[in-house]
Amino acid sequence: MASAAAAAASPVVSDLVDFLNASPTAFHAVDESKRRLKAAGFSQLSEREEWAGLQPGRKYFFTRNHSTIVAFAIGAKYVAGNGFHIIGAHTDSPCLKLKPVSKITKGGYLEVGVQTYGGGLWYTWFDRDLTVAGRVIVREKKDGVVSYAHKLVRVQEPVMRIPTLAIHLDRTISSEGLKINNQNHLVPVLATSVKNEMQKLVAENGSEESSESKNTKHHPLLLQLISKEANCKPDEICDFELQLCDTQPSTVAGAMKEFIFSGRLDNLCMSFCSLKALIESTSEESLVHESGVRMVALFDHEEVGSDSAQGAGSPAMLDALSRITGSFNSSNSRLLEKAIQRSFLVSADMAHALHPNYMDKHEENHQPKLHGGLVIKHNANQRYATNAVTAFIFREIAERHHLPIQDFVVRNDMGCGSTIGPILASGVGIRTVDIGAPQLSMHSIREMCAVDDIKHSYEHFKAYFEEFTELDSKIKVDC
């Protein structure tokens, strides 16, 4: 029987589970976000075009590389130079990505070459039912004219597996633990050579024309699976960016139905909560008295440092702020600087919950708990961008709505991770607080968090969008 808290949170939680199951890759996460934004009345913009027609009270979004998405709603009382109220998160997660030449044949097996992306717990990828998903570039020809289309693909059924070595063949595992060589051992099996050759003979002797690709970089069998999903011929695939994905769906679980078990909670959980909060806080009525711009920015490549054209280290955020400000007043170039100083960023990335089997990894005064609400992250060495002012603002919103809030600082004898917060705070010059919902098994192929914290996160983000303008007007700093 589900707890009362889980039952109360179920609409938001079930929506998150749907979002997770629709988003095996960053490309799919952006596509699902686009679908939800369009359904909520947001209009799509192109960075290749002018944004001269932006209007107060209207809602917009744009994508970059189809793996980063920025959505914003302009307050009805907005004028150029007013602030931006932003939540930033990221769409990518640690995974195994196919190499440009992935074809490997050895020991009677067809294998697929992959490269590690981010800091994953790679041992969790062994003995899982895996598939592939991502995007392909497809050559299309219509009326003699050739064009190239971007298509998302996802093979639904399990087609690969990374098998572990039997303990009988490596007795040191019992005493020394599993030791992985990422080059030699993280190679998924696609098929056996014998079965593949038999299938090719059947195809050649059949009445249908062979659809095998001339591409020698990848196994024809793999290309056939991908082309079927892309609704094209194997030879029409020009290139692709694909990754391995777990086929086990995300779910609400636990004896009390209090957890979510899923891959990619870091950081699709925060991406979803911020996106839902933006959508729900930007109805026409809620923007009537808003003088700022409410924004969500979901970036790619956080797990590898954010240094890309679509990462938080790119000019994407500053470009968006500049173009929105300039579309309302292009004659005063100093208005953007004024707007940035009036703006605020919530850097939302999942946090480390206290692990009952590793209590010593947290110090006594900073032990975030599941169901305990969002975690404010602090670091004196600026691995997080939180300071007293930004922490107060976020904490005050929680107190106004009786939402739980927690604090985290890493032990002095341990290294500290980082987020997009310091990158944007230093690159744009915007006030920033680093926060996140607590979770366990971070960077595993299968993570877990608490259903209550999904509800807390969504409600906290929604209140932030709706109340920041009023709260910020009462804060006196640098006067």
C-alpha positions in Angstrom: 0.0 0.0 0.0 1.4 3.4 -1.0 2.1 6.0 1.7 -0.2 9.1 1.9 2.8 11.2 0.7 3.3 9.0 -2.3 -0.4 9.0 -3.2 -0.5 12.8 -3.0 2.6 13.1 -5.2 1.4 10.6 -7.7 0.3 12.9 -10.5 3.7 14.7 -10.6 5.6 11.4 -10.1 3.8 9.5 -12.8 4.4 12.4 -15.1 8.2 12.2 -14.3 8.2 8.5 -14.9 6.6 9.1 -18.4 9.2 11.8 -19.1 12.1 9.4 -18.1 10.7 6.6 -20.2 10.4 8.9 -23.2 14.0 10.2 -22.8 16.7 7.5 -23.2 19.1 10.1 -24.6 19.6 13.9 -24.4 18.2 14.1 -27.9 15.0 12.4 -26.8 14.8 14.5 -23.6 14.8 17.6 -25.7 12.3 16.2 -28.1 9.9 15.3 -25.2 10.5 18.8 -23.7 9.6 20.3 -27.1 6.4 18.3 -27.3 5.3 19.4 -23.8 6.2 23.1 -24.4 4.3 23.2 -27.7 1.2 21.7 -26.0 1.4 24.4 -23.3 1.4 27.2 -25.9 5.2 27.9 -26.3 6.3 29.0 -29.8 9.5 27.7 -31.2 12.2 30.2 -32.3 15.3 29.6 -34.4 18.7 30.9 -33.5 19.4 31.4 -37.2 16.6 34.0 -37.5 15.9 37.4 -36.0 13.8 37.5 -32.8 12.2 40.9 -33.6 8.6 39.8 -32.8 8.9 38.8 -29.2 6.0 40.1 -27.1 5.3 40.6 -23.4 3.0 37.9 -22.0 4.1 35.3 -24.6 6.1 32.1 -24.3 9.0 30.8 -26.5 11.7 28.2 -26.7 14.6 27.2 -28.9 16.9 24.3 -29.2 20.6 24.0 -30.0 22.0 20.8 -31.5 18.7 19.2 -30.5 20.4 18.3 -27.2 20.1 21.7 -25.4 16.8 23.5 -25.0 16.0 26.9 -23.5 12.4 27.9 -22.8 11.2 31.3 -21.5 8.0 33.2 -20.7 8.1 37.1 -20.9 6.1 38.9 -18.2 3.3 41.1 -19.3 5.0 44.1 -17.6 8.5 43.3 -18.9 10.7 46.1 -20.3 14.2 45.8 -21.5 16.7 45.7 -18.6 14.5 43.7 -16.3 15.8 40.5 -14.8 15.7 36.9 -15.8 14.6 34.2 -13.3 16.3 31.0 -14.5 16.6 27.4 -13.5 19.4 25.6 -15.2 19.8 21.8 -15.5 21.3 19.3 -17.9 20.0 16.7 -20.3 23.0 14.3 -20.5 23.9 11.4 -18.3 27.0 9.1 -18.1 26.6 6.4 -20.8 28.4 4.2 -23.4 28.5 5.8 -26.8 29.2 4.0 -30.1 32.6 4.7 -31.6 32.9 6.1 -35.2 34.0 2.7 -36.2 32.2 0.2 -34.0 32.6 -3.0 -36.0 34.4 -5.7 -33.9 34.5 -9.4 -34.7 36.4 -11.8 -32.4 36.1 -15.2 -30.9 33.0 -16.0 -33.0 31.1 -12.9 -31.8 29.9 -9.7 -33.4 30.7 -6.9 -30.9 30.1 -3.2 -30.9 32.9 -0.8 -30.0 31.9 1.9 -27.4 33.5 4.8 -25.6 32.8 5.9 -22.1 31.0 9.2 -21.7 31.3 10.9 -18.3 32.1 9.3 -15.0 29.8 6.4 -15.0 29.8 3.4 -12.6 30.7 1.2 -15.5 30.4 -2.1 -13.5 26.7 -1.5 -13.3 26.4 -1.8 -17.1 27.4 -5.5 -17.0 24.7 -8.2 -17.4 22.0 -5.6 -18.3 19.5 -5.9 -21.2 20.8 -3.1 -23.5 19.7 -1.4 -26.6 20.7 1.6 -28.7 19.2 5.0 -29.2 20.2 8.4 -30.4 20.0 10.3 -33.7 20.9 9.6 -37.3 21.5 11.8 -40.3 19.6 10.3 -43.2 19.9 11.2 -46.9 16.6 11.7 -48.5 15.8 12.2 -52.2 12.5 13.6 -53.5 11.8 14.7 -57.1 15.6 14.5 -57.8 16.5 16.8 -54.9 18.7 15.4 -52.1 18.4 16.7 -48.6 19.6 15.4 -45.2 17.3 14.9 -42.3 17.9 14.5 -38.5 15.9 11.6 -37.1 15.7 10.2 -33.6 15.9 6.4 -33.3 15.4 4.0 -30.4 15.4 0.2 -30.8 12.9 -0.9 -28.2 13.9 -4.6 -27.6 17.2 -5.7 -26.0 19.8 -6.3 -28.6 23.1 -6.1 -26.7 24.7 -7.3 -23.5 28.0 -6.9 -21.7 28.5 -10.3 -20.0 30.6 -10.6 -16.9 33.3 -13.2 -16.6 32.4 -16.3 -14.6 33.9 -16.4 -11.1 35.4 -19.8 -11.9 37.7 -18.1 -14.5 38.8 -15.3 -12.1 39.0 -16.3 -8.5 40.6 -13.0 -7.5 37.2 -11.3 -7.7 36.3 -12.7 -4.3 39.3 -11.2 -2.6 40.2 -8.2 -4.8 36.8 -7.2 -6.3 35.9 -6.7 -9.9 38.6 -4.8 -11.9 37.5 -3.4 -15.2 39.6 -2.4 -18.2 37.3 0.1 -20.0 38.9 -0.7 -23.3 38.9 -4.5 -23.2 35.9 -5.4 -21.0 33.2 -2.8 -21.8 32.4 -4.3 -25.2 28.8 -5.4 -25.8 27.9 -8.5 -27.7 25.5 -8.0 -30.6 25.3 -11.5 -32.0 27.3 -14.6 -32.8 29.1 -14.8 -36.2 27.5 -18.2 -37.0 23.9 -16.9 -36.6 24.8 -13.7 -38.5 26.2 -15.7 -41.5 23.2 -18.0 -41.5 20.8 -15.0 -41.6 22.8 -13.5 -44.5 22.5 -16.7 -46.5 18.7 -16.8 -45.9 18.5 -13.2 -47.1 20.6 -13.8 -50.2 18.5 -16.9 -51.2 15.2 -15.1 -50.6 13.2 -13.3 -53.2 13.7 -9.8 -51.6 16.6 -7.6 -52.7 19.3 -7.4 -50.1 19.2 -4.1 -48.1 22.7 -4.6 -46.7 24.7 -1.4 -46.4 28.1 -0.7 -48.1 29.2 1.0 -44.8 32.1 -1.0 -43.4 32.5 0.9 -40.2 29.6 -0.8 -38.5 28.1 -4.3 -38.5 25.4 -4.6 -41.3 23.2 -6.2 -38.7 23.4 -3.1 -36.5 22.7 -0.8 -39.4 19.6 -2.8 -40.4 18.2 -2.4 -36.9 18.9 1.3 -37.0 17.5 1.9 -40.5 14.3 0.1 -39.6 13.7 2.5 -36.8 14.6 5.5 -39.0 12.4 4.2 -41.8 15.1 4.3 -44.3 17.6 2.0 -46.1 20.9 1.2 -44.5 22.8 3.0 -47.3 20.8 6.2 -46.6 22.3 6.5 -43.2 25.1 9.1 -43.5 26.2 9.3 -39.9 24.8 8.9 -36.4 25.3 9.6 -32.7 24.1 6.5 -30.8 24.5 5.3 -27.2 23.7 2.2 -25.2 20.5 2.3 -23.0 19.0 0.0 -20.4 15.7 -1.4 -21.6 14.2 -1.7 -18.1 11.6 1.0 -17.7 11.6 3.7 -15.0 9.1 2.8 -12.2 7.7 3.8 -8.8 9.0 1.1 -6.4 9.8 0.1 -2.9 7.7 -1.7 -0.3 5.9 1.6 0.4 6.0 2.8 -3.2 8.2 5.7 -2.0 11.1 5.4 -4.5 11.7 5.9 -8.1 14.0 3.4 -9.7 15.4 4.6 -13.0 18.4 5.5 -15.1 19.3 9.1 -15.8 17.7 10.6 -12.7 20.9 12.7 -12.7 19.8 15.0 -14.2 16.5 14.4 -16.0 14.8 14.6 -12.6 15.7 18.2 -12.2 15.2 18.9 -15.9 11.6 17.6 -15.6 10.8 19.4 -12.4 12.0 22.7 -13.7 10.3 22.3 -17.0 7.0 21.4 -15.4 7.3 24.3 -13.0 7.8 26.7 -15.8 4.9 25.4 -17.8 2.6 25.4 -14.8 3.7 28.9 -13.7 3.3 30.7 -17.0 -0.4 30.6 -17.7 -1.7 33.9 -19.2 -3.1 34.9 -15.7 0.2 34.2 -13.9 2.2 36.5 -16.2 -0.1 39.5 -15.9 1.9 41.0 -13.0 5.3 39.6 -13.9 7.9 42.2 -14.9 10.8 39.7 -15.5 11.4 36.7 -17.8 11.0 33.2 -16.4 13.4 30.8 -18.0 14.5 27.1 -18.0 17.8 26.2 -19.7 18.6 22.5 -20.1 22.2 22.0 -21.3 24.0 19.1 -22.9 27.5 17.9 -21.9 27.5 18.8 -18.2 28.9 15.3 -17.4 32.1 16.1 -19.4 32.7 19.7 -18.4 30.2 21.7 -20.4 32.8 22.9 -22.9 30.9 22.5 -26.2 28.7 24.7 -28.5 25.7 23.4 -26.7 27.1 23.2 -23.2 26.7 25.6 -20.3 30.3 26.8 -21.1 29.1 28.0 -24.5 27.6 31.5 -25.1 24.1 29.9 -25.3 22.8 31.5 -22.1 24.3 34.9 -22.7 23.1 34.8 -26.3 19.6 34.2 -25.2 19.6 37.0 -22.6 21.1 39.4 -25.1 18.7 38.6 -27.9 15.6 38.8 -25.6 16.8 42.2 -24.1 17.8 43.5 -27.5 14.5 42.6 -29.1 12.7 45.1 -26.8 15.4 47.8 -27.0 18.3 47.5 -29.4 19.5 51.1 -29.0 20.9 50.7 -25.5 23.6 48.1 -25.3 24.1 48.7 -21.5 20.6 47.3 -20.7 21.9 43.7 -20.8 24.4 44.4 -18.0 21.6 45.9 -16.0 19.4 42.9 -16.6 22.1 40.4 -15.6 22.5 42.1 -12.2 18.8 41.9 -11.7 18.8 38.2 -12.6 19.0 35.0 -10.6 20.0 31.4 -11.5 19.0 28.2 -9.7 21.6 25.6 -10.8 19.6 22.4 -10.3 21.6 19.1 -10.3 20.9 16.0 -8.2 22.5 15.8 -4.7 24.1 13.0 -2.7 21.7 11.5 -0.2 23.1 9.9 3.0 23.8 6.2 2.2 23.0 3.9 5.2 25.8 1.5 4.3 28.4 4.3 4.0 27.6 6.7 6.8 31.2 7.9 7.0 31.0 9.5 3.6 28.9 12.4 5.0 29.8 14.5 8.0 27.4 14.6 10.9 25.9 18.1 10.2 25.4 17.7 6.5 23.5 14.5 5.8 20.8 15.0 3.2 18.0 12.5 3.5 15.5 11.1 1.0 12.1 12.8 1.5 13.9 15.7 3.1 13.4 18.2 0.3 15.9 20.0 -2.0 19.5 20.3 -0.9 21.4 23.6 -1.0 25.0 22.9 -1.9 27.8 24.9 -0.4 31.6 24.9 -1.2 34.1 27.5 0.0 36.3 26.7 -3.0 33.5 27.6 -5.4 32.8 24.1 -6.7 29.3 25.3 -6.1 28.2 28.9 -6.7 26.0 29.3 -3.6 26.6 32.2 -1.2 24.7 33.6 1.8 22.4 35.8 -0.3 21.5 33.3 -2.9 21.0 30.5 -0.3 18.7 32.8 1.7 16.5 33.6 -1.3 16.0 30.0 -2.1 15.5 29.0 1.6 13.0 31.9 2.2 10.8 30.6 -0.7 10.8 27.2 1.0 9.8 28.6 4.4 7.0 30.6 2.8 5.5 27.4 1.5 6.4 25.1 4.4 8.7 23.1 2.1 11.6 21.1 3.6 15.1 22.2 2.8 18.5 20.7 3.5 22.2 21.7 3.4 25.2 19.9 2.1 28.9 20.5 2.2 31.4 17.8 1.3 33.9 16.5 4.0 37.2 18.3 4.1 39.1 15.1 3.3 37.1 14.4 0.1 37.0 15.9 -3.3 33.9 17.8 -4.4 32.1 17.6 -7.7 30.8 20.6 -9.5 27.8 21.7 -11.7 26.9 24.3 -14.3 26.4 26.8 -11.5 30.0 28.1 -11.2 30.4 28.0 -15.0 27.4 30.3 -15.6 28.0 32.4 -12.5 31.5 33.3 -13.7 30.7 33.3 -17.4 27.6 35.4 -17.3 28.0 37.2 -14.0 24.6 36.1 -12.6 23.7 35.4 -8.9 23.5 31.7 -8.5 22.5 29.1 -5.9 23.4 25.4 -6.4 20.7 22.9 -5.3 19.4 19.4 -6.1 17.1 16.7 -5.0 18.8 13.9 -3.0 19.4 10.6 -4.6 21.3 7.3 -4.2 23.3 5.3 -6.8 24.4 8.5 -8.7 26.0 7.6 -12.1 24.8 4.0 -11.9 22.9 2.6 -14.8 20.0 2.4 -12.3 19.6 5.2 -9.8 17.0 5.9 -7.1 15.3 8.9 -5.4 12.2 9.5 -3.3 8.8 10.4 -4.7 8.2 13.1 -2.0 11.3 15.0 -3.3 9.8 15.2 -6.8 6.8 16.9 -5.4 8.9 19.1 -3.2 11.2 20.1 -6.1 8.3 20.9 -8.4 6.5 23.0 -5.8 9.7 24.8 -4.8 10.6 25.7 -8.4 7.0 26.8 -9.2 7.0 29.1 -6.1 10.4 30.5 -7.2 9.1 31.5 -10.6 6.0 33.1 -9.1 7.5 34.9 -6.2 11.1 35.8 -7.0 10.3 39.3 -8.4 8.5 40.4 -5.2 11.1 38.8 -2.9 14.1 40.2 -4.7 12.8 43.7 -4.4 13.2 43.5 -0.6 16.8 42.4 -0.6 19.4 45.2 -0.2 22.9 44.3 -1.3 25.6 46.5 -3.0 23.5 49.6 -2.2 
